[in-house]
Amino acid sequence: MALEQITKITPMTSTELIAFNKISPTTSFNQTDELSAGGLDPTRFDPQEAWYPIHYVKDLDKTKPTSFTLLDRKLVIWWDKNADQWRVFDDQCPHRLALLSEGRINEEGLIECPYHGWTFSGSGKCEFIPQQPQGTKAEDSKRACVNSLPVSVCQGLLFTYPGNPENAPKVRVPIIEPLEDNSGEWVCIDTFRDLPYDALTVLENVLDSSHVPYTHHGTVGNRQNAAPVELEIVKSGREGFIGAWEEGPRKGTLGRQDTIFIAPNFMYHDLTSKQFGRTLTVVYATPISKGKCRLFARFPFKFAAKLPGLFINLTPRWYSHTNQNTILEDDQIFLHYQERFLEQAGGSQKFNKAFYLPTKADTYVSALRQWVNQYQAEPFKEQTLAPPLSKEELLDRYHSHTVNCASCSAALANIQRSRMVVGILAALAIILAPLLAVSLDSLLAVSLATGISLISGATWLGLGQLEQRFFKGSSLPSRNHP
């Protein structure tokens, strides 16, 4: 069965579900003329042999290099204006191994090493070595080249392929297939954040819908909606699995929810209800290093009415991100510790002993861990987690999101400028009020100056509270409010 067929699942009748269950678990998710992600060995899944999103394109700056770490491999992203495309290189100059991400894109559109000025074109070829005598050609050596990774831009995300570059064109980029219908009816909220736990922990968490009423009570959940969650696996294999929740969330009031996990880092829930239309909860979990990943979360909606979509499109992206960060922080702290407890208990191989999973609500969690174990898919298996971070570090927003987000960093700069202006205005009003009282002997002038100082002071305080939302989250989650 083709991946396209699977990822366009719609709710099935009981008869259709029975027929679908009869499909062999070994049937490939990919088309027959393609390679499956994970490499050529059918008994294991090589995490290198897959496409990973590493940045929203809208958050990249074409005028300077951007660093990123994928699977413990330091990379540099940069815009090649000569080829009109994004490039991803290993982030080290072949000369003295300096970080290219600390360099610049020069006037010729080449990436330039900050250490000695060696420059490289989009293919990775060295084009200029300032220190060599005229007439010599050291740049023609293969040793002078930088390794360039395959790239693909799909649905607003920049993907790269860290494995064998010859395999990259044959492996399908994991996109959200329903968004390809080109109907123009979809609206999408998206966010991202660098999280202090493994990509597998993120996937395990989002696959588990049963935690939402409790963990996210007060944000996107409600304890009153907690109920038995009867999950089942419809199909599974090396490429991932498909699951179904016949009753669906909120005690069945929204309708059936289908879930798809496409190995190694992509999953989504697919829900269609009469009240809200079709809703997808999409997650890419890109592994950075042991105990760290970048989450890309996308929430496409196809509403039955036009008004909700209009409100979403009018909401500033930065404002949406501050709210999404609050939701992510609902489980940030205990997930950071949970994976350390699992490691102490023997890791993924011992998950059945470490976790007590007596209900069908944990079906997807078990399926994910079984997939990891069966196909030896853990990317940092021989490494151990670092000591746990403090609460303050875990709730950091600036370094984990704001500094890497074009919308939030611009909004923060505007808020800081506005705060400075109203602060100056408040100070001037406070200084002028007594002077006006003495010089003009006018109650109206004094009242006006006092009013301006009070309003400016309140605005200054309000902007200060808003500014802090770009730097850190609250240590008291909504579920624990009195």
C-alpha positions in Angstrom: 0.0 0.0 0.0 1.3 3.5 -0.9 2.1 6.0 1.8 -0.2 8.4 0.1 -3.1 6.0 0.4 -2.4 5.5 4.1 -2.0 9.1 5.1 -5.3 10.0 3.5 -7.3 7.9 6.0 -10.9 8.9 6.6 -13.2 7.4 9.2 -14.1 3.8 8.3 -17.2 1.8 8.9 -16.9 -1.4 11.0 -16.9 -3.5 7.8 -14.2 -1.4 6.2 -12.1 -1.5 9.4 -12.2 -5.3 9.5 -11.1 -5.4 5.8 -8.3 -2.9 6.5 -7.1 -5.0 9.5 -6.5 -7.9 7.1 -3.7 -6.0 5.3 -0.4 -7.7 6.0 1.7 -5.8 8.6 4.7 -6.2 6.3 3.1 -4.3 3.5 5.3 -1.3 2.7 4.1 2.3 3.5 6.1 3.5 0.5 5.4 3.1 -3.2 7.2 0.2 -4.9 9.5 2.4 -6.9 10.8 4.1 -3.8 13.1 3.2 -0.9 11.6 3.0 2.6 13.1 5.3 5.2 15.5 3.5 7.6 17.9 2.0 5.1 18.0 -1.3 3.3 18.2 -3.7 6.2 14.6 -4.9 6.8 15.4 -6.0 10.4 16.4 -2.6 11.7 15.7 1.1 11.2 18.7 3.3 10.7 17.8 6.8 12.0 20.3 8.4 9.6 18.3 7.2 6.6 15.4 9.6 6.8 14.3 13.1 6.1 14.1 15.5 9.1 12.6 19.0 9.3 15.1 21.4 10.9 13.5 24.8 10.5 10.4 26.7 9.3 11.5 28.6 6.3 9.7 31.7 7.4 12.0 31.8 10.5 15.3 31.7 8.5 17.3 34.8 7.6 18.7 34.8 4.1 21.4 37.3 5.0 23.2 35.1 7.5 24.0 31.5 8.3 22.0 29.6 10.9 23.3 26.7 13.0 21.4 23.5 13.9 22.4 20.2 15.4 20.8 17.0 14.0 21.6 13.6 15.5 24.7 15.0 17.2 25.9 16.4 13.9 26.5 20.2 13.7 25.0 21.7 10.6 24.9 25.2 9.1 21.9 26.4 7.0 22.4 29.2 4.5 20.7 30.8 1.5 22.5 30.3 -1.8 21.3 33.3 -3.8 23.3 32.1 -6.9 21.2 28.9 -7.0 18.1 30.5 -5.4 17.8 27.7 -2.8 18.6 26.8 0.8 21.8 24.8 1.6 22.7 22.6 4.5 26.4 21.9 5.1 28.4 20.2 7.9 29.2 23.1 10.2 33.0 23.0 9.9 35.6 24.4 7.5 37.9 21.7 6.1 40.9 24.0 6.8 41.0 24.3 10.6 37.5 23.0 11.5 36.1 26.4 12.4 32.3 26.8 12.6 31.0 28.2 9.3 27.8 29.3 11.1 30.0 31.9 12.9 31.0 33.3 9.5 29.0 35.3 6.9 27.5 35.1 3.4 29.7 37.4 1.4 29.0 39.8 -1.4 29.3 37.1 -4.0 26.7 35.0 -2.3 29.3 32.4 -1.0 29.5 31.2 2.6 32.7 32.5 4.2 34.7 30.9 7.0 35.2 33.4 9.9 38.7 32.1 10.7 40.7 32.6 7.5 38.1 33.6 4.9 37.9 30.4 2.9 34.7 30.6 0.8 32.4 27.9 -0.5 29.7 27.7 -3.1 26.4 25.8 -2.8 27.8 22.5 -3.9 30.4 22.6 -1.0 33.3 23.4 -3.4 35.9 25.7 -2.1 36.1 28.8 -4.4 38.7 30.9 -2.8 41.7 30.6 -0.3 43.0 34.1 0.5 46.3 32.8 1.9 47.6 30.8 -1.2 50.0 32.3 -3.7 48.7 33.3 -7.1 48.7 30.5 -9.6 48.2 27.6 -7.1 45.0 25.7 -6.9 44.7 24.1 -3.5 40.9 24.8 -3.6 40.5 22.1 -6.3 41.4 19.3 -3.9 38.5 17.3 -2.5 39.9 17.9 0.9 39.0 21.6 0.5 35.3 20.8 0.0 32.6 21.0 2.7 30.1 18.2 2.9 26.7 19.2 1.6 23.5 17.4 2.7 20.4 16.9 0.5 17.6 19.4 1.2 13.9 19.7 0.4 11.4 22.5 1.2 7.9 21.1 1.7 4.8 22.7 3.3 6.9 25.6 4.7 9.5 23.4 6.4 13.2 22.9 5.4 14.1 19.2 5.5 17.5 17.6 5.3 18.7 14.0 4.9 21.7 13.0 7.0 22.2 9.5 5.5 23.6 8.3 2.2 22.8 11.2 -0.2 22.2 8.7 -3.0 19.2 7.4 -1.1 17.6 10.8 -0.4 15.7 11.2 -3.8 14.2 7.7 -3.4 12.9 8.3 0.2 9.6 10.1 0.6 9.7 13.3 2.6 7.1 12.9 5.4 4.6 15.6 4.6 1.0 16.1 5.8 -0.8 14.5 2.9 -4.3 15.9 3.7 -2.9 19.4 3.2 -2.1 18.5 -0.4 -5.7 18.6 -1.5 -5.2 22.3 -2.6 -8.8 23.1 -1.6 -7.8 26.4 0.1 -10.0 25.5 3.0 -7.2 24.6 5.5 -6.0 27.1 8.1 -2.9 26.2 10.1 -1.4 27.1 13.5 2.2 26.1 13.8 4.9 26.4 16.4 8.3 24.9 17.4 10.5 24.6 20.4 13.7 22.9 21.5 12.7 20.5 24.2 14.9 19.1 27.0 14.0 15.4 26.3 14.4 12.8 23.5 12.3 12.8 20.3 10.9 9.4 21.3 9.7 10.9 24.5 7.9 13.6 22.6 6.3 11.1 20.2 5.3 8.9 23.1 3.7 11.8 24.9 1.7 13.1 21.9 0.5 9.7 20.8 -1.0 9.3 24.3 -4.3 11.2 24.0 -5.4 10.0 27.4 -3.1 12.5 29.3 -4.8 15.6 27.8 -7.7 16.0 30.2 -5.4 15.9 33.2 -2.0 17.3 32.2 -3.5 20.1 30.1 -6.5 20.9 32.4 -7.1 24.6 32.1 -5.3 25.0 28.8 -6.6 22.6 26.2 -8.0 19.9 28.5 -10.6 19.4 31.1 -10.6 16.7 33.8 -14.3 16.2 33.3 -13.6 14.7 29.9 -11.5 11.9 31.3 -12.9 8.5 30.3 -11.8 5.0 29.1 -9.7 5.2 26.0 -10.0 2.1 23.8 -7.2 2.3 21.3 -6.3 -0.3 18.7 -3.6 -0.8 16.1 -5.0 -1.1 12.6 -1.7 -1.8 10.9 2.0 -1.8 11.8 5.4 -2.5 10.3 8.9 -1.2 10.0 7.7 2.1 8.5 5.4 2.9 11.5 1.8 2.1 12.5 -1.8 3.3 12.1 -4.2 3.3 15.0 -7.9 4.0 15.6 -9.9 5.4 18.6 -13.5 4.5 17.6 -15.2 6.6 20.3 -12.8 9.5 20.1 -12.0 12.4 22.6 -14.4 14.1 25.0 -16.3 10.9 25.8 -17.2 10.4 22.2 -18.8 13.8 21.6 -16.3 14.7 18.8 -16.2 11.4 16.8 -13.6 8.8 15.8 -9.9 9.7 15.8 -7.3 8.1 13.6 -3.6 8.2 14.4 -0.7 7.7 12.1 3.0 7.3 13.1 5.5 7.4 10.2 8.9 6.4 11.3 11.1 7.8 12.7 9.8 11.2 13.8 6.4 12.1 12.4 2.9 11.4 13.7 -0.6 13.0 13.6 -4.1 12.6 15.0 -6.9 13.0 12.5 -10.4 13.9 13.8 -13.5 15.0 12.0 -16.5 16.3 14.0 -19.8 17.9 13.1 -19.1 20.8 15.5 -15.6 21.8 14.3 -14.9 20.1 11.0 -11.7 18.3 10.4 -8.7 18.8 12.8 -5.2 17.5 12.7 -2.7 17.4 15.5 0.7 17.0 13.8 4.1 16.6 15.4 7.6 16.2 14.0 10.2 15.4 16.6 13.7 16.0 15.2 16.5 14.5 17.4 19.2 17.0 18.2 21.2 15.0 20.7 20.7 12.7 23.6 17.9 14.3 25.8 17.2 17.1 23.4 15.0 17.5 20.3 13.2 20.2 18.3 9.5 19.8 18.2 7.6 21.1 15.2 3.8 21.2 16.0 1.2 22.0 13.4 -2.5 22.2 13.8 -4.4 22.3 10.5 -8.1 23.0 10.6 -10.8 22.6 8.0 -13.7 24.3 9.8 -17.4 23.8 8.9 -17.8 27.6 9.2 -15.5 30.4 8.0 -15.5 32.6 11.1 -13.0 30.4 13.2 -10.5 30.3 10.4 -10.8 34.1 10.0 -9.9 34.6 13.7 -6.9 32.2 13.4 -5.6 34.1 10.4 -5.9 37.4 12.2 -4.1 36.3 15.3 -0.5 37.3 15.4 1.9 34.4 15.1 3.9 35.5 18.1 0.8 35.7 20.3 -0.1 32.1 19.3 3.4 31.0 20.1 3.3 32.4 23.6 0.1 30.4 24.2 1.5 27.2 22.7 4.6 27.5 24.9 2.3 27.5 27.9 0.7 24.3 26.7 4.1 22.7 26.1 5.2 23.6 29.6 2.3 21.7 31.1 4.3 18.5 30.8 7.8 19.9 30.3 9.2 19.2 33.8 7.9 15.7 34.5 8.7 14.4 31.0 12.3 15.6 31.6 12.5 13.4 34.7 10.3 10.6 33.3 12.9 9.6 30.6 15.6 9.6 33.3 13.6 7.2 35.4 13.1 5.0 32.3 16.8 5.0 31.6 17.5 4.0 35.2 15.0 1.1 34.8 16.8 -0.2 31.7 15.6 2.0 28.9 13.3 1.3 26.0 14.2 -2.4 26.1 12.7 -2.7 29.6 9.7 -0.4 29.1 7.3 -3.2 30.0 8.9 -3.6 33.4 9.4 0.1 34.0 5.9 1.1 32.9 2.7 -0.5 34.3 0.3 -0.4 31.3 -2.9 -2.2 32.2 -5.4 -0.4 29.9 -5.8 0.0 26.2 -5.2 3.8 26.6 -1.4 2.9 26.4 -1.7 0.9 23.2 0.2 3.5 21.1 2.9 3.9 23.8 3.5 0.1 23.7 3.4 0.1 19.9 6.0 2.9 19.7 8.4 1.2 22.2 7.9 -2.2 20.5 8.8 -0.5 17.2 12.0 1.0 18.7 13.0 -2.3 20.2 12.2 -4.5 17.2 14.0 -2.4 14.7 16.8 -1.1 16.9 15.8 2.4 16.1 17.0 4.3 19.2 19.3 7.0 17.8 21.5 7.5 20.9 21.4 4.0 22.3 25.0 3.9 23.7 24.7 7.4 25.3 23.4 8.3 28.7 21.3 11.3 29.7 23.0 14.3 31.4 22.0 15.2 35.0 18.5 16.9 35.2 18.1 20.6 34.6 16.7 23.0 37.1 13.1 24.2 36.9 14.3 27.6 35.7 16.3 26.0 32.9 13.4 23.8 31.9 11.0 26.7 31.7 13.4 28.8 29.5 11.6 30.2 26.5 14.1 32.6 25.1 16.9 30.2 24.1 14.5 27.3 23.3 12.2 29.3 21.1 12.2 33.1 20.9 15.7 33.6 19.6 15.1 31.2 16.8 11.6 32.5 15.8 11.4 35.5 13.4 7.9 36.4 14.7 8.7 36.3 18.4 12.1 37.9 18.2 10.6 40.8 16.2 7.6 41.1 18.6 10.0 41.1 21.6 12.1 43.9 20.1 9.0 46.0 19.4 7.7 45.4 23.0 11.0 46.5 24.4 11.1 49.6 22.3 7.5 50.5 23.2 8.2 49.9 26.9 11.2 52.3 26.8 9.0 55.0 25.1 6.2 54.7 27.6 8.7 54.6 30.4 10.2 57.9 29.3 6.8 59.4 28.8 5.8 58.3 32.4 9.0 59.8 33.8 8.5 63.1 31.9 4.9 63.3 33.1 5.9 62.8 36.7 8.6 65.5 36.4 6.3 68.0 34.6 3.3 67.7 37.0 4.7 69.7 39.9 6.4 72.2 37.5 3.0 72.8 35.8 1.3 73.2 39.1 3.8 76.0 40.1 4.1 77.7 36.7 0.6 77.6 35.4 -1.4 77.1 38.6 -3.8 75.0 36.5 -5.6 72.0 37.9 -6.4 70.8 34.4 -2.7 70.7 33.4 -1.7 68.9 36.6 -4.5 66.4 36.2 -3.5 65.8 32.6 0.1 65.2 33.5 -0.8 63.0 36.4 -3.2 60.9 34.2 -0.5 60.5 31.5 2.0 59.3 34.1 -0.5 56.8 35.6 -1.6 55.4 32.2 2.0 55.3 31.0 3.2 53.6 34.2 0.4 51.0 33.9 1.3 50.4 30.3 5.0 50.0 31.2 4.1 47.4 33.8 1.8 45.5 31.4 4.4 45.5 28.6 6.9 44.2 31.2 4.7 41.3 32.0 4.2 40.6 28.3 7.9 40.8 27.7 8.6 38.1 30.3 6.4 35.7 28.3 9.1 35.6 25.7 11.8 34.7 28.3 10.3 32.1 30.7 7.2 30.1 31.5 5.3 29.9 34.8 6.3 27.4 37.4 2.6 26.9 38.3 0.8 25.0 35.5 -2.9 25.8 34.9 -4.0 22.3 36.2 -2.6 23.2 39.7 -4.3 26.6 40.0 -6.6 26.7 43.1 
